[in-house]
Amino acid sequence: MTGQGLKVEAYRGGRARPDAVLAPTGYFTAQGDWADPGGVLMVVETTSCDPDTHKRDRVEKPQAYGEAGIPVYLLIDRDELSAAVHSEPDPQVGYRDIHVVKFGGKLTLPNPVGIDIDTGQLKQYGD
């Protein structure tokens, strides 16, 4: 999805550029610069070292991605040295289920992703 983004109406002008996206092979073909989020399985964001990261990555993006119906939102939080998986999207609240683990713990990414990840390797990226 290099150079592309997602149409998520609840986010800053209706456009978001996630750090990573998991979608079926070929999903973004012929969608142009701004793809419909309907077939996206998961978005991943990593907190930035700027004053807007709290509002953007921890508040606005989970709300917008949940409202758009994206099944899983994974936040790699370098400030908190943690990973948070948001699931069960809800158009009113963003996501109904949020699980947080400190770097080094095991995190389960629910279906449709359906894998466990060891967050130990993320320790090296903490601020």
C-alpha positions in Angstrom: 0.0 0.0 0.0 3.0 2.3 -0.5 1.8 5.9 -1.2 -1.8 5.0 -0.6 -4.2 5.5 2.3 -7.7 4.5 3.5 -11.0 6.4 3.2 -12.1 6.6 6.8 -14.6 9.4 7.1 -14.3 9.9 10.8 -10.6 10.8 10.6 -9.1 14.2 9.6 -10.7 15.0 6.3 -11.7 11.4 5.7 -8.3 10.1 4.8 -5.7 8.1 6.9 -2.3 6.7 6.1 -1.7 3.7 8.4 1.8 2.5 9.1 0.8 -0.9 7.9 -2.3 -2.7 6.6 -3.2 -6.4 6.3 -5.6 -7.1 3.5 -6.2 -10.0 1.0 -3.7 -10.2 -1.9 -4.6 -7.7 -4.6 -7.1 -5.8 -2.5 -5.7 -2.4 -3.3 -5.4 -3.0 -7.0 -7.1 -0.3 -9.0 -8.4 1.6 -5.9 -6.2 4.6 -6.5 -4.7 6.6 -3.7 -7.5 6.2 -1.3 -8.9 2.7 -0.8 -12.2 1.7 0.7 -11.5 0.1 4.1 -14.2 -2.6 3.7 -11.8 -5.4 2.9 -9.0 -4.5 5.3 -8.4 -7.1 8.0 -6.1 -5.1 10.2 -4.3 -1.7 10.5 -1.1 -1.1 12.4 0.1 2.2 13.9 3.3 3.0 15.7 3.4 6.0 18.0 5.5 8.9 16.7 7.9 11.1 18.6 5.7 14.2 18.2 3.2 16.1 20.3 0.2 15.0 18.2 0.8 11.2 18.7 -1.6 10.8 21.6 -4.5 12.5 20.0 -3.8 10.9 16.6 -2.8 7.3 17.4 -4.5 6.6 20.7 -7.7 8.6 20.3 -8.7 9.6 16.7 -7.4 6.6 14.7 -8.9 3.8 16.8 -12.2 5.7 16.8 -12.1 6.2 13.0 -10.9 2.7 12.2 -13.6 1.1 14.4 -16.3 3.3 12.9 -15.1 2.1 9.4 -15.5 -1.5 10.5 -11.8 -2.5 10.3 -11.8 -5.7 12.4 -8.4 -5.3 14.2 -6.3 -2.2 15.1 -2.8 -2.8 16.5 -1.1 0.0 18.2 2.6 -0.3 18.9 3.2 2.3 21.7 6.8 3.2 22.0 6.2 5.7 24.8 4.3 3.2 27.0 6.5 0.2 25.8 3.3 -1.7 25.0 1.2 -3.2 22.3 -2.6 -2.8 22.2 -4.9 -4.8 20.1 -8.3 -3.3 19.5 -11.1 -5.6 18.2 -14.9 -5.8 17.9 -15.4 -2.6 15.9 -18.4 -0.5 16.9 -19.5 2.6 15.0 -20.4 4.4 18.3 -17.2 3.8 20.4 -14.6 2.7 17.9 -13.7 -0.7 19.4 -15.4 -2.6 22.2 -12.4 -4.8 23.2 -8.9 -3.6 23.9 -6.0 -5.8 25.2 -2.7 -4.3 26.2 0.6 -6.1 26.9 3.9 -4.6 27.9 6.7 -5.3 25.4 7.9 -8.9 26.0 4.4 -10.3 26.5 2.4 -12.5 24.2 -0.5 -10.7 22.3 -3.3 -12.5 20.5 -4.5 -10.9 17.4 -8.2 -12.1 17.1 -9.9 -13.3 13.9 -9.8 -12.5 11.1 -6.0 -12.3 11.8 -6.0 -15.2 14.3 -2.3 -15.3 15.4 -0.3 -14.8 18.5 2.7 -12.5 18.5 5.6 -12.3 20.9 6.2 -8.6 21.5 9.7 -9.2 22.9 11.5 -8.0 19.8 9.7 -4.6 20.1 11.7 -3.7 23.3 14.5 -2.5 21.1 12.3 0.1 19.5 11.1 1.8 22.7 12.0 5.4 23.4 
